[in-house]
Amino acid sequence: CVLEYTVEAGRPDTVDYEKFKMLRSMGATRVCVNPQTMNSKVLEAIGRRHSPEDAKTAYAEARRAGIEAINMDLIAGLPSDDLDGFCRSVDNLASGLRPENITVHTLSLKRGSRLRCEGAGVPDARTVSAMLSYAAARLRDEDYVPYYLYRQKFMAGSFENVGWTLPGYEGLYNIAIMEELHTILSLGAGGVTKLVNPKTGRIERIFNPKYPNEYIENTEKLIDEKNYLLSFYSDILI
């Protein structure tokens, strides 16, 4: 039984009503549309080609297509952002759009990333702390509650990422990926399927090719890997 079908739609400028409509017709119940910030200056600083208005349009088109739950991401600590700007981004989502889920990330500067190598001006730890504190208070005021938390390497100020939800709209994927108690089937380039056998506790992962061309060229191999699901669960199916 599939309890949730969630899609990482990604940047607002890569999706439209027809794509959302297709996803909904195929059973998608939750999509992630990720502006990262609602500040035009910050979007330019991080190399995003979309605008805050594009994010609002993508959100409206997902709604019009009948998507039941929408997640939107914000990142605290982005280059060129400040406390006031981040607070406005939170307000835009929490009281303006009101998606079912809002995930508040802390900037993670991965090794070799442009921001890490160039040392672009990012807010200091004290400012990031104030950003996260504002987000927590504001989201609680708007009836959101935290439902999962995780940390990554190289995060600004050693803070965390927190998923907030309106009651009843908890993203099951985010919970399951942490607990490692449930199978997660992943489709598309870069997707990682996690198989969990509830009888034995055995866990295996299947990694899809990252790049679209590589993914398309390996269709037969991907089909074979999906067929492997039957043998993995053979002791349950018998």
DODOVO-27018 format. One record per residue: residue number from 0; residue in one letter; x, y negated, z of N, C-alpha, C, O in turn. Coordinates in Angstrom, 1 decimal, decimal comma. Layout:
BEGIN
NUM A X Y Z X Y Z X Y Z X Y Z
...
END
This chain:
BEGIN
0 C 0,8 1,2 0,0 0,0 0,0 0,0 0,9 -1,3 0,0 1,7 -1,4 0,9
1 V 0,7 -2,1 -1,0 1,5 -3,4 -1,1 0,8 -4,4 -0,3 -0,4 -4,8 -0,6
2 L 1,4 -4,9 0,8 0,8 -5,9 1,7 1,0 -7,3 1,2 0,2 -8,2 1,5
3 E 2,1 -7,5 0,5 2,4 -8,9 0,1 3,2 -8,8 -1,2 4,1 -8,0 -1,4
4 Y 2,8 -9,7 -2,2 3,6 -9,8 -3,4 4,0 -11,2 -3,5 3,2 -12,1 -3,9
5 T 5,3 -11,5 -3,2 5,8 -12,8 -3,1 6,8 -13,1 -4,2 7,6 -12,2 -4,6
6 V 6,8 -14,3 -4,8 7,7 -14,6 -5,9 8,5 -15,9 -5,6 7,9 -16,9 -5,2
7 E 9,8 -15,8 -5,8 10,7 -16,9 -5,7 10,6 -17,7 -6,9 11,4 -17,5 -7,9
8 A 9,7 -18,7 -7,0 9,6 -19,5 -8,2 10,7 -20,5 -8,3 11,0 -20,9 -9,5
9 G 11,3 -20,9 -7,2 12,6 -21,7 -7,3 12,3 -23,2 -7,6 11,4 -23,8 -7,0
10 R 13,1 -23,7 -8,5 13,0 -25,2 -8,7 11,7 -25,6 -9,3 11,2 -24,9 -10,2
11 P 11,1 -26,7 -8,9 9,8 -27,2 -9,4 9,8 -27,4 -10,9 8,8 -27,3 -11,6
12 D 11,0 -27,7 -11,5 11,0 -28,0 -12,9 11,1 -26,8 -13,8 11,2 -26,9 -15,0
13 T 11,1 -25,6 -13,2 11,1 -24,3 -14,0 9,8 -23,6 -14,0 9,7 -22,6 -14,6
14 V 8,8 -24,2 -13,4 7,5 -23,5 -13,4 6,4 -24,5 -13,8 6,5 -25,7 -13,8
15 D 5,2 -23,9 -14,3 4,1 -24,7 -14,7 2,8 -23,8 -14,4 2,9 -22,7 -13,9
16 Y 1,7 -24,4 -14,8 0,4 -23,8 -14,5 0,3 -22,4 -15,2 -0,2 -21,5 -14,5
17 E 0,7 -22,3 -16,4 0,6 -21,0 -17,1 1,4 -19,9 -16,4 1,0 -18,8 -16,4
18 K 2,6 -20,2 -15,9 3,4 -19,2 -15,3 2,8 -18,8 -13,9 2,7 -17,6 -13,6
19 F 2,3 -19,8 -13,2 1,6 -19,5 -12,0 0,3 -18,6 -12,2 0,0 -17,7 -11,5
20 K -0,4 -19,0 -13,3 -1,6 -18,2 -13,6 -1,3 -16,8 -14,0 -2,0 -15,9 -13,6
21 M -0,2 -16,6 -14,7 0,3 -15,3 -15,1 0,7 -14,5 -13,8 0,3 -13,3 -13,7
22 L 1,4 -15,1 -12,9 1,8 -14,5 -11,7 0,6 -14,1 -10,9 0,6 -13,0 -10,3
23 R -0,4 -14,9 -10,8 -1,6 -14,6 -10,0 -2,3 -13,5 -10,6 -2,9 -12,6 -9,9
24 S -2,4 -13,4 -12,0 -3,1 -12,4 -12,7 -2,5 -11,0 -12,5 -3,1 -10,0 -12,5
25 M -1,2 -11,0 -12,2 -0,4 -9,8 -11,9 -0,4 -9,4 -10,5 0,3 -8,4 -10,1
26 G -1,1 -10,2 -9,6 -1,2 -9,8 -8,2 -0,4 -10,6 -7,2 -0,5 -10,3 -6,0
27 A 0,3 -11,6 -7,7 1,1 -12,4 -6,7 0,2 -13,1 -5,7 -0,8 -13,7 -6,1
28 T 0,6 -13,0 -4,5 -0,2 -13,7 -3,4 0,5 -14,8 -2,8 -0,1 -15,7 -2,1
29 R 1,8 -14,9 -3,0 2,6 -16,0 -2,3 3,7 -16,4 -3,3 4,4 -15,5 -3,9
30 V 4,0 -17,7 -3,4 5,1 -18,2 -4,2 5,9 -19,2 -3,4 5,4 -19,8 -2,5
31 C 7,2 -19,3 -3,7 8,1 -20,2 -3,1 8,4 -21,3 -4,1 9,0 -21,0 -5,2
32 V 8,1 -22,5 -3,9 8,4 -23,7 -4,7 9,3 -24,6 -3,9 8,8 -25,1 -2,9
33 N 10,6 -24,7 -4,2 11,5 -25,3 -3,3 12,1 -26,6 -3,7 13,0 -26,6 -4,6
34 P 11,6 -27,7 -3,2 12,1 -29,0 -3,5 13,5 -29,3 -2,9 14,3 -30,1 -3,4
35 Q 13,8 -28,7 -1,7 14,9 -28,9 -0,9 14,9 -30,3 -0,2 15,3 -30,4 1,0
36 T 14,4 -31,3 -0,9 14,3 -32,6 -0,3 13,2 -33,4 -1,2 13,0 -33,0 -2,3
37 M 12,6 -34,4 -0,6 11,7 -35,2 -1,3 12,2 -36,6 -1,5 11,5 -37,6 -1,7
38 N 13,6 -36,7 -1,6 14,3 -37,9 -1,7 15,0 -37,9 -3,1 15,9 -37,1 -3,3
39 S 14,7 -38,8 -4,0 15,3 -38,8 -5,3 16,8 -39,0 -5,3 17,5 -38,3 -6,0
40 K 17,3 -39,8 -4,4 18,7 -40,1 -4,3 19,4 -38,8 -3,9 20,5 -38,5 -4,4
41 V 18,9 -38,0 -3,0 19,5 -36,8 -2,5 19,5 -35,7 -3,6 20,4 -35,0 -3,8
42 L 18,3 -35,6 -4,3 18,2 -34,7 -5,4 19,3 -34,9 -6,5 19,9 -34,0 -7,0
43 E 19,6 -36,2 -6,8 20,6 -36,6 -7,7 22,0 -36,2 -7,2 22,8 -35,7 -7,9
44 A 22,2 -36,4 -5,9 23,5 -36,1 -5,3 23,8 -34,6 -5,3 25,0 -34,2 -5,4
45 I 22,8 -33,7 -5,3 23,0 -32,3 -5,3 22,9 -31,6 -6,6 22,9 -30,4 -6,8
46 G 22,7 -32,5 -7,7 22,6 -32,0 -9,0 21,3 -31,4 -9,4 21,2 -30,7 -10,4
47 R 20,2 -31,7 -8,7 18,9 -31,2 -9,1 18,3 -32,1 -10,2 18,4 -33,4 -10,1
48 R 17,7 -31,5 -11,2 17,1 -32,3 -12,3 15,7 -32,7 -12,1 15,1 -33,4 -12,9
49 H 15,1 -32,2 -11,1 13,7 -32,5 -10,9 13,5 -33,7 -9,9 14,5 -34,1 -9,3
50 S 12,3 -34,2 -9,8 12,0 -35,3 -9,0 11,0 -34,9 -7,9 10,5 -33,8 -8,0
51 P 10,8 -35,7 -6,9 9,8 -35,4 -5,9 8,4 -35,2 -6,5 7,6 -34,4 -6,0
52 E 8,1 -36,0 -7,5 6,8 -35,9 -8,2 6,7 -34,5 -8,9 5,6 -33,9 -8,9
53 D 7,8 -34,0 -9,4 7,8 -32,7 -10,0 7,4 -31,6 -9,0 6,7 -30,7 -9,3
54 A 7,9 -31,8 -7,8 7,6 -30,8 -6,7 6,1 -30,9 -6,4 5,5 -29,8 -6,1
55 K 5,6 -32,1 -6,3 4,1 -32,2 -6,0 3,3 -31,6 -7,1 2,2 -31,0 -6,9
56 T 3,7 -31,8 -8,4 3,0 -31,3 -9,5 3,0 -29,8 -9,5 2,0 -29,1 -9,7
57 A 4,2 -29,2 -9,2 4,3 -27,7 -9,2 3,4 -27,1 -8,1 2,8 -26,1 -8,3
58 Y 3,4 -27,8 -6,9 2,5 -27,4 -5,8 1,0 -27,4 -6,3 0,3 -26,4 -6,0
59 A 0,6 -28,5 -6,9 -0,8 -28,6 -7,4 -1,1 -27,5 -8,4 -2,2 -27,0 -8,4
60 E -0,2 -27,2 -9,3 -0,5 -26,2 -10,3 -0,5 -24,8 -9,7 -1,3 -24,0 -10,2
61 A 0,3 -24,6 -8,7 0,2 -23,3 -8,0 -1,2 -23,1 -7,4 -1,8 -22,1 -7,4
62 R -1,6 -24,2 -6,7 -3,0 -24,2 -6,1 -4,1 -24,0 -7,2 -5,0 -23,1 -7,0
63 R -4,0 -24,7 -8,3 -5,0 -24,6 -9,3 -5,0 -23,2 -9,9 -6,1 -22,7 -10,3
64 A -3,9 -22,5 -9,9 -3,8 -21,1 -10,4 -4,4 -20,1 -9,4 -4,5 -18,9 -9,8
65 G -4,7 -20,5 -8,2 -5,3 -19,6 -7,3 -4,3 -18,9 -6,3 -4,6 -17,9 -5,7
66 I -3,0 -19,4 -6,3 -2,1 -18,7 -5,4 -2,5 -19,0 -3,9 -2,8 -20,1 -3,5
67 E -2,5 -17,9 -3,2 -3,1 -17,9 -1,8 -2,2 -18,6 -0,8 -2,7 -19,3 0,1
68 A -0,9 -18,4 -0,9 0,0 -19,0 0,1 1,2 -19,5 -0,7 1,8 -18,9 -1,6
69 I 1,7 -20,7 -0,3 2,8 -21,4 -0,9 3,8 -21,7 0,2 3,5 -22,2 1,2
70 N 5,1 -21,4 -0,1 6,2 -21,8 0,8 7,0 -22,9 0,1 7,2 -22,8 -1,1
71 M 7,4 -23,9 0,8 8,3 -24,9 0,3 9,5 -25,1 1,3 9,3 -25,1 2,5
72 D 10,7 -25,2 0,7 11,9 -25,2 1,5 12,4 -26,7 1,6 12,3 -27,5 0,7
73 L 13,0 -27,0 2,8 13,7 -28,2 3,0 15,1 -27,9 3,5 15,2 -26,9 4,2
74 I 16,1 -28,7 3,3 17,4 -28,4 3,8 17,9 -29,7 4,6 17,9 -30,8 4,1
75 A 18,2 -29,4 5,8 18,8 -30,5 6,7 20,3 -30,6 6,5 21,0 -29,5 6,5
76 G 20,8 -31,8 6,3 22,2 -31,9 6,1 22,7 -32,1 4,7 23,9 -31,9 4,5
77 L 21,9 -32,3 3,8 22,3 -32,5 2,4 23,1 -33,8 2,2 22,9 -34,7 2,9
78 P 24,0 -33,8 1,2 24,7 -35,0 0,9 23,8 -36,2 0,6 22,8 -36,0 -0,1
79 S 24,2 -37,3 1,0 23,5 -38,6 0,8 22,2 -38,7 1,6 21,5 -39,7 1,5
80 D 21,8 -37,7 2,3 20,6 -37,8 3,1 20,9 -38,4 4,5 22,1 -38,4 4,9
81 D 19,9 -39,0 5,1 20,1 -39,5 6,5 18,8 -39,1 7,2 17,9 -38,5 6,7
82 L 18,8 -39,5 8,5 17,7 -39,0 9,4 16,4 -39,5 8,9 15,4 -38,8 8,8
83 D 16,3 -40,8 8,5 15,0 -41,4 8,1 14,5 -40,7 6,8 13,3 -40,4 6,6
84 G 15,5 -40,4 5,9 15,1 -39,8 4,6 14,6 -38,4 4,8 13,6 -38,0 4,2
85 F 15,3 -37,6 5,7 14,9 -36,3 6,0 13,5 -36,3 6,6 12,6 -35,4 6,3
86 C 13,3 -37,2 7,6 12,0 -37,2 8,3 10,8 -37,5 7,3 9,8 -37,0 7,4
87 R 11,1 -38,4 6,3 10,1 -38,6 5,3 9,8 -37,4 4,4 8,6 -37,1 4,1
88 S 10,8 -36,6 4,2 10,6 -35,4 3,4 9,7 -34,4 4,2 8,8 -33,8 3,7
89 V 10,0 -34,3 5,5 9,2 -33,4 6,4 7,7 -33,9 6,4 6,8 -33,1 6,2
90 D 7,5 -35,2 6,5 6,2 -35,8 6,5 5,5 -35,5 5,2 4,3 -35,2 5,2
91 N 6,2 -35,7 4,1 5,6 -35,4 2,8 5,0 -34,0 2,7 3,9 -33,9 2,1
92 L 5,7 -33,1 3,2 5,2 -31,7 3,1 4,2 -31,4 4,2 3,1 -30,9 3,9
93 A 4,5 -31,7 5,4 3,6 -31,3 6,6 2,3 -32,0 6,6 1,3 -31,3 6,7
94 S 2,2 -33,3 6,3 0,9 -33,9 6,4 0,4 -34,3 5,0 -0,8 -34,6 4,8
95 G 1,3 -34,2 4,0 0,8 -34,6 2,6 0,3 -33,4 1,9 -0,9 -33,2 1,6
96 L 1,3 -32,4 1,5 0,9 -31,3 0,8 0,3 -30,1 1,6 -0,7 -29,5 1,2
97 R 0,9 -29,9 2,8 0,4 -28,9 3,7 0,5 -27,5 3,1 -0,6 -26,8 3,1
98 P 1,6 -27,0 2,6 1,7 -25,6 2,2 1,6 -24,7 3,4 1,9 -25,1 4,5
99 E 1,2 -23,5 3,1 1,1 -22,5 4,2 2,4 -22,3 5,0 2,4 -22,1 6,2
100 N 3,5 -22,3 4,3 4,8 -22,0 4,9 5,8 -23,2 4,5 5,8 -23,7 3,4
101 I 6,5 -23,6 5,5 7,6 -24,6 5,3 8,9 -24,0 6,0 8,9 -23,7 7,2
102 T 9,9 -23,7 5,2 11,1 -23,2 5,7 12,2 -24,3 5,8 12,5 -25,0 4,8
103 V 12,7 -24,6 7,0 13,6 -25,6 7,2 15,0 -25,0 7,3 15,3 -24,3 8,3
104 H 15,8 -25,2 6,3 17,2 -24,6 6,3 18,2 -25,7 6,8 17,9 -26,9 6,8
105 T 19,3 -25,2 7,3 20,5 -26,1 7,5 21,5 -25,8 6,4 21,7 -24,7 6,0
106 L 22,1 -26,9 5,9 23,0 -26,7 4,8 24,1 -25,8 5,1 24,8 -25,8 6,2
107 S 24,3 -24,8 4,2 25,4 -23,9 4,3 26,4 -24,1 3,2 26,0 -23,9 2,0
108 L 27,6 -24,5 3,5 28,6 -24,8 2,5 29,4 -23,5 2,2 30,4 -23,2 2,9
109 K 29,1 -22,8 1,1 29,7 -21,5 0,8 31,1 -21,8 0,3 31,4 -22,8 -0,3
110 R 32,0 -20,8 0,5 33,4 -20,9 0,0 33,4 -21,2 -1,5 32,7 -20,5 -2,3
111 G 34,1 -22,1 -2,0 34,3 -22,4 -3,4 33,2 -23,2 -4,0 33,2 -23,6 -5,2
112 S 32,1 -23,6 -3,2 31,1 -24,4 -3,7 31,6 -25,8 -4,0 32,6 -26,3 -3,4
113 R 30,9 -26,5 -4,9 31,3 -27,8 -5,3 31,3 -28,8 -4,1 32,3 -29,6 -3,9
114 L 30,3 -28,7 -3,3 30,2 -29,6 -2,1 31,3 -29,4 -1,1 31,9 -30,3 -0,5
115 R 31,7 -28,1 -1,0 32,7 -27,7 0,0 34,1 -28,2 -0,5 34,9 -28,7 0,2
116 C 34,3 -28,0 -1,8 35,6 -28,4 -2,4 35,8 -29,9 -2,5 36,9 -30,4 -2,3
117 E 34,7 -30,6 -2,9 34,8 -32,0 -3,1 34,7 -32,8 -1,8 35,0 -34,0 -1,7
118 G 34,1 -32,1 -0,7 34,0 -32,8 0,5 33,0 -33,9 0,5 33,1 -35,0 1,1
119 A 31,9 -33,8 -0,3 30,9 -34,8 -0,5 30,3 -35,2 0,9 30,2 -34,3 1,8
120 G 30,0 -36,5 1,0 29,6 -37,0 2,3 28,3 -36,3 2,8 27,2 -36,6 2,3
121 V 28,4 -35,4 3,8 27,2 -34,8 4,4 27,0 -35,3 5,8 28,0 -35,8 6,4
122 P 25,8 -35,4 6,3 25,5 -35,9 7,6 26,3 -35,1 8,7 26,5 -33,9 8,5
123 D 26,6 -35,7 9,8 27,4 -35,0 10,8 26,4 -34,2 11,7 25,2 -34,2 11,5
124 A 27,0 -33,4 12,5 26,3 -32,4 13,3 25,2 -33,1 14,2 24,1 -32,5 14,3
125 R 25,5 -34,2 14,7 24,5 -34,9 15,6 23,3 -35,3 14,7 22,2 -35,2 15,2
126 T 23,5 -35,8 13,5 22,4 -36,2 12,7 21,6 -35,0 12,2 20,4 -35,0 12,2
127 V 22,3 -33,9 11,9 21,6 -32,7 11,5 20,7 -32,2 12,7 19,6 -31,7 12,5
128 S 21,3 -32,2 13,9 20,5 -31,8 15,1 19,2 -32,7 15,2 18,2 -32,1 15,6
129 A 19,4 -34,0 15,0 18,2 -34,9 15,1 17,2 -34,5 14,0 16,0 -34,6 14,2
130 M 17,7 -34,2 12,8 16,8 -33,8 11,7 16,0 -32,5 12,1 14,7 -32,5 11,9
131 L 16,6 -31,5 12,6 16,0 -30,3 13,0 15,0 -30,5 14,2 13,9 -29,9 14,2
132 S 15,4 -31,4 15,1 14,5 -31,7 16,2 13,2 -32,4 15,8 12,1 -32,1 16,2
133 Y 13,4 -33,3 14,8 12,2 -34,0 14,3 11,3 -33,0 13,6 10,1 -33,0 13,7
134 A 11,9 -32,2 12,7 11,1 -31,2 12,0 10,3 -30,3 12,9 9,1 -30,1 12,7
135 A 10,9 -29,8 14,0 10,2 -28,9 14,9 9,1 -29,6 15,6 8,0 -29,1 15,6
136 A 9,3 -30,8 16,0 8,2 -31,6 16,7 7,1 -31,9 15,7 5,9 -31,8 16,0
137 R 7,5 -32,4 14,5 6,5 -32,8 13,5 5,6 -31,7 13,1 4,4 -31,8 12,9
138 L 6,3 -30,5 12,8 5,5 -29,4 12,3 4,6 -28,8 13,4 3,5 -28,4 13,1
139 R 5,1 -28,8 14,6 4,1 -28,4 15,7 2,9 -29,3 15,8 1,8 -28,8 16,0
140 D 3,1 -30,6 15,6 2,0 -31,5 15,6 1,0 -31,2 14,5 -0,2 -31,5 14,7
141 E 1,5 -30,7 13,4 0,6 -30,4 12,3 0,1 -28,9 12,3 -0,3 -28,4 11,3
142 D 0,3 -28,3 13,5 -0,3 -26,9 13,7 0,5 -25,8 13,1 0,1 -24,7 12,9
143 Y 1,8 -26,1 12,6 2,7 -25,0 12,2 3,4 -24,4 13,4 3,6 -25,0 14,4
144 V 3,7 -23,1 13,3 4,4 -22,4 14,3 5,6 -21,7 13,7 5,5 -21,2 12,6
145 P 6,7 -21,5 14,5 7,8 -20,8 13,9 7,6 -19,3 14,0 7,0 -18,8 14,9
146 Y 8,0 -18,6 12,9 7,8 -17,1 12,9 9,0 -16,3 12,6 9,0 -15,1 12,7
147 Y 10,1 -16,9 12,1 11,3 -16,2 12,0 12,5 -17,2 12,0 12,3 -18,4 11,6
148 L 13,7 -16,7 12,3 14,9 -17,5 12,4 16,1 -16,7 12,0 16,1 -15,5 12,3
149 Y 17,0 -17,3 11,3 18,3 -16,6 11,0 19,4 -17,6 10,8 19,1 -18,7 10,5
150 R 20,6 -17,1 11,0 21,8 -17,9 10,8 22,6 -17,4 9,6 22,5 -16,2 9,3
151 Q 23,4 -18,3 9,0 24,3 -17,9 7,9 25,7 -18,4 8,3 25,9 -19,2 9,2
152 K 26,7 -17,9 7,5 28,0 -18,4 7,7 28,1 -19,8 7,1 27,4 -20,2 6,2
153 F 29,1 -20,6 7,7 29,4 -21,9 7,2 28,3 -22,9 7,2 28,2 -23,8 6,4
154 M 27,4 -22,7 8,2 26,2 -23,6 8,4 26,7 -24,9 9,1 27,5 -24,8 10,1
155 A 26,1 -26,0 8,7 26,5 -27,3 9,4 26,1 -27,2 10,8 24,9 -26,9 11,2
156 G 27,1 -27,5 11,7 26,8 -27,6 13,1 26,4 -26,2 13,8 26,0 -26,2 14,9
157 S 26,6 -25,1 13,1 26,2 -23,8 13,6 24,7 -23,7 14,0 24,4 -23,1 15,0
158 F 23,9 -24,4 13,3 22,5 -24,4 13,5 21,8 -23,2 12,9 22,5 -22,2 12,7
159 E 20,5 -23,2 12,5 19,8 -22,1 12,0 18,8 -22,5 10,9 18,6 -23,7 10,7
160 N 18,3 -21,5 10,3 17,1 -21,6 9,4 15,9 -21,1 10,1 15,9 -20,1 10,7
161 V 14,8 -21,9 10,0 13,6 -21,5 10,7 12,4 -21,6 9,7 12,2 -22,5 9,0
162 G 11,6 -20,5 9,7 10,4 -20,4 8,9 9,2 -20,8 9,8 9,0 -20,3 10,8
163 W 8,5 -21,8 9,2 7,3 -22,3 9,9 6,1 -21,9 9,1 6,1 -21,9 7,9
164 T 5,0 -21,6 9,8 3,8 -21,2 9,1 2,5 -21,7 9,7 2,5 -22,0 11,0
165 L 1,5 -21,9 8,9 0,2 -22,1 9,5 -0,3 -20,8 10,0 0,0 -19,8 9,3
166 P -1,1 -20,7 11,0 -1,5 -19,4 11,6 -2,2 -18,5 10,6 -3,1 -19,0 9,8
167 G -1,7 -17,3 10,5 -2,4 -16,3 9,6 -1,7 -16,2 8,2 -2,1 -15,4 7,4
168 Y -0,7 -17,0 8,0 0,0 -17,0 6,7 1,5 -16,6 6,8 2,3 -17,0 6,0
169 E 1,9 -15,9 7,8 3,2 -15,5 8,0 3,7 -14,7 6,8 3,0 -13,8 6,3
170 G 4,9 -15,1 6,3 5,5 -14,4 5,1 6,1 -13,0 5,5 7,1 -13,0 6,2
171 L 5,4 -12,0 5,1 5,8 -10,6 5,6 7,2 -10,3 5,1 8,0 -9,6 5,8
172 Y 7,6 -10,7 3,9 8,9 -10,5 3,4 10,0 -11,0 4,3 11,0 -10,2 4,6
173 N 9,8 -12,2 4,8 10,8 -12,8 5,7 11,0 -12,0 7,0 12,1 -11,9 7,6
174 I 9,9 -11,4 7,5 10,0 -10,6 8,7 10,6 -9,2 8,4 11,5 -8,8 9,1
175 A 10,2 -8,6 7,3 10,6 -7,3 7,0 12,1 -7,2 6,6 12,8 -6,3 6,9
176 I 12,6 -8,3 6,0 14,0 -8,3 5,5 14,9 -8,4 6,8 16,1 -7,9 6,7
177 M 14,5 -8,9 7,9 15,3 -9,0 9,1 15,2 -7,7 9,9 16,2 -7,2 10,4
178 E 14,0 -7,1 10,0 13,8 -5,9 10,8 14,4 -4,7 10,3 14,8 -3,8 11,0
179 E 14,5 -4,6 8,9 15,0 -3,4 8,3 14,2 -2,1 8,7 14,7 -1,0 8,8
180 L 12,9 -2,3 8,8 12,0 -1,2 9,1 11,0 -0,9 8,0 10,2 0,0 8,0
181 H 11,0 -1,8 6,9 10,0 -1,7 5,9 10,7 -1,7 4,5 11,7 -2,4 4,3
182 T 10,1 -1,0 3,6 10,6 -1,0 2,2 10,2 -2,3 1,5 9,1 -2,8 1,7
183 I 11,2 -2,9 0,8 10,9 -4,1 0,0 11,3 -3,8 -1,5 12,4 -3,4 -1,8
184 L 10,3 -3,8 -2,4 10,6 -3,6 -3,8 10,8 -4,9 -4,5 10,0 -5,8 -4,4
185 S 11,9 -5,0 -5,2 12,3 -6,3 -5,8 12,4 -6,1 -7,3 13,0 -5,1 -7,8
186 L 11,9 -7,1 -8,0 11,9 -7,1 -9,5 12,6 -8,3 -10,0 12,6 -9,3 -9,3
187 G 13,2 -8,2 -11,2 13,9 -9,4 -11,8 15,4 -9,4 -11,5 15,9 -8,7 -10,7
188 A 16,0 -10,3 -12,3 17,5 -10,4 -12,3 17,9 -10,9 -10,9 17,3 -11,8 -10,3
189 G 18,9 -10,2 -10,3 19,4 -10,6 -9,0 18,6 -10,0 -7,9 19,0 -10,2 -6,7
190 G 17,5 -9,3 -8,1 16,7 -8,8 -7,1 17,4 -7,6 -6,4 18,1 -6,8 -7,0
191 V 17,1 -7,4 -5,1 17,7 -6,3 -4,3 16,5 -5,5 -3,7 15,8 -6,1 -2,8
192 T 16,3 -4,3 -4,1 15,3 -3,4 -3,5 15,9 -2,8 -2,3 17,0 -2,3 -2,3
193 K 15,1 -2,7 -1,2 15,6 -2,0 0,0 14,6 -0,9 0,3 13,4 -1,2 0,6
194 L 15,1 0,3 0,3 14,3 1,5 0,6 14,5 1,9 2,0 15,6 2,1 2,4
195 V 13,4 2,1 2,8 13,5 2,5 4,2 12,6 3,7 4,3 11,4 3,7 4,1
196 N 13,2 4,9 4,7 12,4 6,1 4,9 12,0 6,1 6,4 12,8 6,2 7,3
197 P 10,7 5,9 6,6 10,2 5,8 8,0 10,3 7,1 8,8 10,3 7,0 10,1
198 K 10,5 8,2 8,2 10,7 9,5 8,9 12,2 9,7 9,4 12,4 10,2 10,5
199 T 13,1 9,3 8,5 14,5 9,5 8,9 15,3 8,3 9,2 16,3 8,4 9,8
200 G 14,7 7,1 8,9 15,4 5,8 9,2 16,5 5,5 8,2 17,2 4,5 8,3
201 R 16,6 6,4 7,2 17,6 6,2 6,1 17,3 4,9 5,3 16,1 4,7 4,9
202 I 18,3 4,1 5,0 18,2 2,9 4,2 19,1 2,9 3,0 20,3 3,2 3,1
203 E 18,6 2,6 1,8 19,4 2,5 0,6 18,9 1,2 -0,1 17,8 0,8 0,0
204 R 19,9 0,6 -0,8 19,6 -0,6 -1,6 19,9 -0,4 -3,0 20,9 0,3 -3,4
205 I 19,1 -1,0 -3,9 19,3 -1,0 -5,3 19,4 -2,4 -5,8 18,5 -3,2 -5,6
206 F 20,6 -2,7 -6,4 20,9 -4,1 -6,9 20,6 -4,2 -8,3 21,2 -3,5 -9,2
207 N 19,8 -5,2 -8,7 19,5 -5,5 -10,1 20,7 -6,4 -10,6 21,2 -7,2 -9,9
208 P 21,0 -6,3 -11,9 22,0 -7,2 -12,5 21,6 -8,7 -12,3 20,4 -9,0 -12,3
209 K 22,6 -9,5 -12,0 22,3 -10,9 -11,6 21,8 -11,8 -12,8 20,9 -12,6 -12,7
210 Y 22,5 -11,6 -14,0 22,2 -12,5 -15,1 21,2 -12,0 -16,0 21,1 -10,8 -16,3
211 P 20,3 -12,8 -16,5 19,1 -12,4 -17,4 19,5 -11,5 -18,5 18,9 -10,4 -18,8
212 N 20,6 -11,9 -19,3 20,9 -11,0 -20,5 21,4 -9,6 -20,0 21,0 -8,6 -20,6
213 E 22,1 -9,6 -19,0 22,6 -8,3 -18,4 21,4 -7,5 -17,9 21,4 -6,2 -18,1
214 Y 20,4 -8,1 -17,3 19,2 -7,5 -16,9 18,4 -6,9 -18,0 18,0 -5,7 -18,0
215 I 18,3 -7,6 -19,1 17,5 -7,2 -20,2 18,2 -6,0 -20,9 17,5 -5,1 -21,4
216 E 19,5 -6,1 -21,0 20,3 -5,1 -21,7 20,3 -3,7 -21,0 20,7 -2,7 -21,6
217 N 20,0 -3,7 -19,7 20,0 -2,5 -18,9 18,7 -2,0 -18,5 18,5 -1,5 -17,4
218 T 17,7 -2,2 -19,4 16,3 -1,8 -19,1 16,2 -0,3 -18,7 15,5 0,0 -17,7
219 E 16,8 0,6 -19,5 16,7 2,0 -19,2 17,3 2,4 -17,9 16,7 3,2 -17,1
220 K 18,4 1,8 -17,5 19,0 2,0 -16,2 18,1 1,6 -15,1 18,0 2,2 -14,0
221 L 17,5 0,4 -15,3 16,6 -0,1 -14,3 15,4 0,8 -14,1 14,9 1,0 -12,9
222 I 14,9 1,4 -15,2 13,7 2,3 -15,1 14,1 3,6 -14,3 13,4 4,1 -13,5
223 D 15,3 4,1 -14,6 15,8 5,2 -13,9 16,0 5,0 -12,4 15,6 5,8 -11,6
224 E 16,4 3,8 -12,1 16,6 3,4 -10,6 15,2 3,4 -10,0 15,1 3,7 -8,8
225 K 14,2 2,9 -10,7 12,8 2,8 -10,1 12,3 4,2 -9,9 11,6 4,5 -8,9
226 N 12,6 5,1 -10,8 12,2 6,5 -10,7 12,8 7,2 -9,5 12,3 8,2 -9,0
227 Y 14,0 6,7 -9,1 14,6 7,2 -7,9 13,8 7,1 -6,6 14,0 7,9 -5,7
228 L 12,9 6,2 -6,6 12,0 6,0 -5,5 11,3 7,3 -5,1 11,1 7,6 -3,9
229 L 10,9 8,1 -6,1 10,2 9,3 -5,9 11,1 10,3 -5,1 10,6 11,0 -4,2
230 S 12,3 10,4 -5,5 13,2 11,4 -4,8 13,6 10,9 -3,4 13,7 11,7 -2,5
231 F 13,7 9,6 -3,3 14,0 9,0 -2,0 13,0 9,4 -0,9 13,3 9,7 0,2
232 Y 11,7 9,3 -1,4 10,6 9,6 -0,5 10,0 11,0 -0,6 8,9 11,3 -0,2
233 S 10,8 11,9 -1,2 10,3 13,3 -1,4 9,8 14,0 -0,2 8,8 14,7 -0,3
234 D 10,4 13,8 1,0 10,0 14,5 2,2 8,7 13,9 2,7 8,0 14,6 3,5
235 I 8,3 12,7 2,2 7,0 12,2 2,7 5,9 12,5 1,7 4,8 12,8 2,1
236 L 6,3 12,6 0,4 5,3 12,8 -0,7 4,8 14,3 -0,7 3,7 14,6 -1,1
237 I 5,7 15,2 -0,2 5,4 16,6 -0,3 4,2 16,9 0,7 3,8 18,1 0,8
END
